[in-house]
Amino acid sequence: MTLFGTTLDAEQIAALLSLLALLVFWLVVLRRERGYARWFKQWEADRKARREAEQAAEKRGASPDGRKGPWG
């Protein structure tokens, strides 16, 4: 096989194929990592929103003077 005027033997072709496979592998890993980071940020934002909604509900349900329980 000739590439840019250079004849490549079997070892060089195998090396090129392995480098290409490694590049594809790292692109897949990068894509999954970015997807995980995006999912985690969304999950964290949803968790924070749920927590803030719970805290707002607790404040609305509290007595006006802030006392809780039978002893104040």
Backbone as CSV, one residue per row, in Angstrom:
resi,resn,N_x,N_y,N_z,CA_x,CA_y,CA_z,C_x,C_y,C_z
1,MET,0.858,-1.167,0.000,0.000,0.000,0.000,0.906,1.232,0.000
2,THR,0.517,2.240,-0.747,1.291,3.469,-0.847,0.470,4.621,-0.296
3,LEU,1.081,5.397,0.576,0.415,6.549,1.178,1.352,7.735,1.064
4,PHE,0.961,8.766,0.315,1.781,9.954,0.080,3.154,9.589,-0.482
5,GLY,3.183,8.625,-1.351,4.428,8.223,-1.992,5.304,7.324,-1.149
6,THR,4.837,6.912,0.012,5.605,6.029,0.895,4.931,4.664,0.915
7,THR,5.719,3.634,0.730,5.181,2.289,0.762,5.071,1.841,2.225
8,LEU,3.900,1.349,2.597,3.672,0.897,3.966,3.639,-0.627,3.989
9,ASP,4.326,-1.206,4.963,4.271,-2.667,5.109,3.170,-3.032,6.106
10,ALA,3.022,-4.295,6.390,1.928,-4.792,7.238,1.981,-4.214,8.651
11,GLU,3.176,-4.098,9.209,3.297,-3.563,10.574,2.850,-2.103,10.639
12,GLN,3.210,-1.325,9.664,2.829,0.087,9.658,1.324,0.243,9.443
13,ILE,0.748,-0.591,8.600,-0.700,-0.552,8.398,-1.420,-0.937,9.683
14,ALA,-0.922,-1.979,10.377,-1.528,-2.389,11.653,-1.405,-1.274,12.690
15,ALA,-0.263,-0.580,12.701,-0.079,0.520,13.648,-1.064,1.655,13.350
16,LEU,-1.258,1.970,12.075,-2.221,3.011,11.718,-3.632,2.629,12.116
17,LEU,-3.988,1.381,11.881,-5.322,0.918,12.258,-5.512,0.949,13.772
18,SER,-4.480,0.569,14.508,-4.614,0.595,15.974,-4.720,2.034,16.482
19,LEU,-3.978,2.956,15.873,-4.103,4.365,16.263,-5.496,4.901,15.939
20,LEU,-6.022,4.514,14.795,-7.372,4.937,14.435,-8.400,4.371,15.412
21,ALA,-8.242,3.098,15.789,-9.154,2.480,16.753,-9.050,3.175,18.116
22,LEU,-7.838,3.536,18.505,-7.649,4.237,19.777,-8.297,5.615,19.749
23,LEU,-8.193,6.307,18.634,-8.838,7.603,18.491,-10.357,7.479,18.603
24,VAL,-10.922,6.490,17.956,-12.368,6.266,18.042,-12.768,5.941,19.476
25,PHE,-11.972,5.110,20.137,-12.243,4.752,21.525,-12.288,6.000,22.412
26,TRP,-11.293,6.885,22.297,-11.243,8.075,23.136,-12.363,9.053,22.802
27,LEU,-12.787,9.102,21.546,-13.927,9.952,21.207,-15.208,9.444,21.860
28,VAL,-15.373,8.123,21.901,-16.545,7.544,22.565,-16.491,7.826,24.063
29,VAL,-15.316,7.675,24.652,-15.160,7.943,26.087,-15.451,9.408,26.388
30,LEU,-14.934,10.309,25.558,-15.179,11.738,25.762,-16.670,12.050,25.663
31,ARG,-17.345,11.465,24.687,-18.777,11.714,24.525,-19.563,11.231,25.744
32,ARG,-19.224,10.037,26.230,-19.925,9.517,27.412,-19.637,10.351,28.649
33,GLU,-18.407,10.806,28.796,-18.050,11.625,29.958,-18.817,12.946,29.939
34,ARG,-18.901,13.565,28.782,-19.645,14.821,28.679,-21.127,14.591,28.942
35,GLY,-21.657,13.469,28.477,-23.054,13.144,28.750,-23.301,12.926,30.229
36,TYR,-22.361,12.248,30.890,-22.497,12.026,32.329,-22.437,13.350,33.086
37,ALA,-21.513,14.235,32.699,-21.401,15.533,33.374,-22.686,16.329,33.185
38,ARG,-23.255,16.285,31.992,-24.514,16.994,31.727,-25.641,16.406,32.566
39,TRP,-25.703,15.074,32.641,-26.745,14.419,33.440,-26.591,14.775,34.915
40,PHE,-25.349,14.761,35.413,-25.120,15.032,36.825,-25.501,16.467,37.182
41,LYS,-25.169,17.422,36.325,-25.549,18.813,36.589,-27.068,18.960,36.636
42,GLN,-27.749,18.283,35.722,-29.213,18.348,35.714,-29.796,17.693,36.958
43,TRP,-29.239,16.550,37.347,-29.705,15.850,38.541,-29.490,16.713,39.779
44,GLU,-28.338,17.367,39.860,-28.030,18.218,41.006,-28.980,19.419,41.061
45,ALA,-29.285,20.009,39.917,-30.210,21.146,39.872,-31.609,20.701,40.292
46,ASP,-32.042,19.531,39.822,-33.351,19.015,40.227,-33.403,18.743,41.727
47,ARG,-32.330,18.186,42.265,-32.260,17.893,43.700,-32.335,19.183,44.517
48,LYS,-31.609,20.209,44.059,-31.634,21.484,44.760,-33.028,22.102,44.713
49,ALA,-33.692,22.008,43.568,-35.044,22.561,43.433,-36.019,21.828,44.349
50,ARG,-35.893,20.487,44.427,-36.767,19.727,45.330,-36.520,20.126,46.780
51,ARG,-35.259,20.283,47.151,-34.922,20.643,48.527,-35.468,22.028,48.882
52,GLU,-35.310,22.970,47.963,-35.826,24.313,48.213,-37.351,24.310,48.298
53,ALA,-38.001,23.488,47.506,-39.467,23.387,47.569,-39.893,22.786,48.906
54,GLU,-39.147,21.788,49.383,-39.459,21.198,50.694,-39.276,22.223,51.807
55,GLN,-38.201,22.990,51.738,-37.958,23.996,52.773,-39.024,25.085,52.744
56,ALA,-39.463,25.477,51.553,-40.523,26.487,51.446,-41.830,25.943,52.002
57,ALA,-42.098,24.663,51.764,-43.319,24.056,52.289,-43.263,23.964,53.812
58,GLU,-42.090,23.672,54.357,-41.939,23.603,55.814,-42.152,24.982,56.442
59,LYS,-41.648,26.027,55.781,-41.810,27.375,56.328,-43.266,27.802,56.298
60,ARG,-43.991,27.430,55.255,-45.411,27.779,55.178,-46.235,27.027,56.224
61,GLY,-45.795,25.805,56.545,-46.538,25.002,57.505,-46.185,25.303,58.950
62,ALA,-45.155,26.094,59.183,-44.720,26.406,60.550,-45.675,27.406,61.193
63,SER,-45.692,27.398,62.521,-46.549,28.343,63.247,-45.990,29.760,63.061
64,PRO,-46.841,30.769,63.168,-46.424,32.150,62.871,-45.308,32.654,63.775
65,ASP,-45.314,32.270,65.041,-44.275,32.793,65.936,-43.024,31.926,65.952
66,GLY,-42.975,30.886,65.162,-41.777,30.078,65.041,-41.625,28.990,66.073
67,ARG,-42.573,28.871,66.990,-42.459,27.824,68.020,-42.950,26.497,67.466
68,LYS,-42.306,25.437,67.937,-42.721,24.101,67.521,-42.810,23.215,68.745
69,GLY,-43.711,22.300,68.715,-43.804,21.356,69.799,-44.632,21.883,70.967
70,PRO,-44.921,21.029,71.937,-45.787,21.411,73.052,-45.115,22.375,74.044
71,TRP,-43.783,22.446,74.071,-43.118,23.296,75.053,-42.607,24.598,74.442
72,GLY,-42.937,24.856,73.188,-42.540,26.101,72.569,-41.271,25.966,71.903
